[in-house]
Amino acid sequence: MGAALVLSLLAPIFLVAAMHVSSSVGFEESKNDALLLEREYYRRAEVREAMLGALEGGGAAQLKGLGDFLGTEYRQDGIDVVVWCGLVNEHELNGLPQKMQASGAAELCPSCWKAGEKIAGVCCGEEGCRPDEQDACAFFVSGGMNGTSIVAPQVPRITDAGETCEYPEIEAARFKKAIVGASLYDRAMNTSGVVVLPQGLVVEDEGTAQR
């Protein structure tokens, strides 16, 4: 993993629309830019803490409810928020803010799923094969005695009945890193950001996180 990706995964990343402040820009405009950046920083920090709390409180099952709540809460301020889980490489992660600015909406990476979304697969055993659906985030979030972890997906999946379950969309992107994230897009300002909880993160009691 490159140094740039390590840095981007260890902390929330946020890229604003280009704001070049030249020597001719007045004091008030510069001050407004600084206030905007500060507000965006604290907004991302709030979303990150909410995500850690959801994982500590119930793992993947809590992420859909959190996504619905954040989407409704921030929409009142003209901000789109989408909570998601998936597999991402460095290029996709770095390009996500620009992708949102171009589309004018909160976006996901190509191999990511909105919290609560299902992934289709096929389970095969002695009695034949059957279609299967699983919560996407359950592949990337694992609970245990040490806390809740962001993990690489374990596929194929073996059921209690001995079936082997395969999920083509996940298997096609296994070379990427697992992430639980949130995309934010401010419609009025055309600014965008990504909050990242990377693979290897462990959420312990009271929402504390360690790597």
C-alpha positions in Angstrom: 0.0 0.0 0.0 1.4 3.4 -1.0 2.2 6.1 1.5 -0.6 8.3 0.1 -3.2 5.6 0.6 -2.0 4.9 4.1 -2.5 8.6 5.0 -5.8 8.7 3.3 -7.1 5.7 5.1 -6.0 6.7 8.6 -8.0 9.9 8.7 -11.1 11.4 7.1 -10.3 12.9 3.7 -12.0 16.0 2.3 -11.3 17.8 -1.0 -13.1 21.0 -1.6 -13.9 22.7 -4.9 -10.9 24.7 -6.0 -10.6 27.9 -4.0 -7.5 29.8 -5.1 -7.0 32.8 -2.9 -4.8 35.4 -4.6 -3.2 38.5 -3.1 -6.1 40.5 -4.6 -8.7 38.6 -2.5 -10.1 40.7 0.3 -9.9 39.8 4.0 -13.6 39.0 4.3 -13.5 36.5 1.5 -10.4 34.8 3.0 -12.1 34.7 6.4 -15.2 33.1 4.8 -13.1 30.4 3.2 -11.4 29.6 6.5 -14.8 29.4 8.2 -16.1 27.1 5.5 -13.1 24.7 5.9 -13.6 24.7 9.6 -17.3 23.9 9.4 -16.6 21.1 6.9 -13.9 19.6 9.2 -16.2 19.4 12.2 -19.0 18.0 10.0 -16.8 15.2 8.9 -15.6 14.6 12.5 -19.3 14.3 13.6 -20.1 11.8 10.9 -17.0 9.7 11.7 -17.9 9.6 15.4 -21.4 8.6 14.5 -20.1 5.8 12.4 -17.8 4.6 15.1 -20.7 4.7 17.6 -22.9 2.6 15.3 -20.3 0.0 14.8 -19.6 -0.2 18.5 -23.3 -0.4 19.3 -24.3 -3.1 16.8 -21.9 -3.6 14.0 -23.1 -3.8 10.4 -26.7 -4.0 11.4 -26.7 -0.4 12.7 -25.1 1.2 9.6 -28.3 1.3 7.6 -30.2 3.1 10.4 -27.3 5.5 10.8 -27.2 6.2 7.0 -31.0 7.0 7.0 -30.6 9.3 10.0 -27.6 11.2 8.7 -29.2 11.5 5.3 -32.3 13.1 6.8 -30.5 15.2 9.3 -28.0 16.8 6.9 -30.4 17.2 4.1 -32.0 20.1 6.0 -28.7 21.9 5.5 -28.5 21.1 1.8 -26.0 18.3 2.3 -26.3 14.8 0.9 -24.8 12.0 3.0 -24.5 8.4 2.0 -23.0 5.7 4.3 -21.5 2.8 2.4 -19.3 -0.3 2.6 -17.1 -1.8 0.0 -13.7 -2.4 -1.6 -11.6 0.5 -2.8 -8.2 1.2 -4.4 -6.2 4.3 -4.1 -7.2 5.8 -7.4 -10.9 5.3 -6.7 -10.7 6.8 -3.2 -8.7 9.9 -4.3 -11.1 10.5 -7.2 -14.4 10.2 -5.3 -14.6 13.9 -4.2 -14.1 15.1 -7.8 -16.7 12.6 -9.0 -19.2 14.0 -6.6 -18.5 17.6 -7.7 -19.0 16.6 -11.3 -22.3 14.8 -10.7 -23.7 17.1 -8.1 -24.6 14.3 -5.7 -23.1 12.0 -3.0 -21.5 9.1 -4.9 -20.1 5.6 -4.1 -17.0 4.0 -5.4 -17.5 1.3 -8.1 -17.2 -1.8 -5.8 -19.2 -0.2 -2.9 -22.7 -0.7 -1.6 -25.0 1.7 0.3 -25.5 0.6 3.9 -28.4 -1.8 4.1 -28.1 -2.8 0.4 -28.0 -6.5 -0.4 -25.4 -8.4 -2.4 -26.6 -11.3 -4.6 -24.8 -14.6 -4.7 -25.3 -18.4 -5.2 -25.1 -21.1 -2.6 -24.4 -24.7 -3.7 -24.5 -27.9 -1.7 -25.5 -31.5 -1.9 -29.1 -30.7 -2.8 -28.1 -28.3 -5.6 -27.8 -24.5 -5.9 -30.0 -21.7 -4.7 -29.9 -17.8 -5.0 -28.7 -15.9 -1.9 -28.7 -12.4 -0.7 -26.7 -10.9 2.2 -26.3 -7.5 3.8 -23.3 -6.0 1.9 -21.8 -4.4 5.1 -21.8 -7.7 6.9 -19.0 -8.9 4.6 -16.7 -6.0 5.8 -17.6 -5.7 9.5 -16.8 -8.4 12.0 -17.7 -8.4 15.7 -15.6 -10.2 18.4 -14.3 -10.1 21.9 -11.8 -7.4 21.1 -14.4 -5.2 19.4 -15.8 -4.6 15.9 -13.3 -4.7 13.1 -13.2 -3.6 9.5 -12.1 -6.7 7.7 -11.4 -8.1 4.2 -14.4 -10.2 3.0 -14.3 -13.9 3.5 -15.5 -15.4 0.3 -16.6 -18.0 -0.7 -18.8 -18.2 2.4 -19.5 -21.6 4.0 -23.0 -21.9 5.6 -23.9 -24.0 8.6 -25.4 -26.5 6.3 -22.1 -27.0 4.4 -23.1 -25.0 1.4 -20.5 -22.9 -0.5 -21.8 -19.4 -1.3 -20.1 -17.2 -3.9 -20.7 -13.5 -4.6 -19.2 -12.5 -8.0 -19.2 -8.8 -7.3 -17.1 -9.1 -4.2 -14.8 -11.8 -5.7 -14.1 -9.6 -8.7 -12.8 -6.8 -6.4 -11.0 -8.8 -3.7 -7.6 -7.2 -4.6 -8.9 -3.9 -3.2 -9.0 -2.8 0.5 -12.1 -3.0 2.6 -13.6 0.3 3.8 -16.7 1.5 5.7 -17.2 5.1 4.5 -19.5 8.0 4.1 -19.8 10.4 1.1 -20.8 14.0 1.8 -21.8 16.6 -0.9 -22.8 20.2 -0.2 -25.2 21.2 -3.0 -25.0 25.0 -2.3 -21.2 25.1 -2.2 -20.4 22.3 -4.6 -17.9 20.8 -2.1 -17.5 17.1 -1.4 -15.8 14.9 1.1 -15.2 11.3 2.2 -15.1 9.9 5.7 -13.1 6.6 5.8 -12.9 3.8 8.4 -10.2 1.5 6.8 -9.5 -2.2 6.8 -7.8 -3.2 10.1 -9.6 -0.6 12.2 -10.9 -2.0 15.5 -13.8 -0.2 17.2 -13.6 -0.9 21.0 -16.0 0.0 23.8 -17.3 3.6 23.9 -16.6 4.0 20.2 -12.8 4.2 20.5 -10.8 3.1 17.5 -7.4 1.5 17.1 -5.3 0.1 14.3 
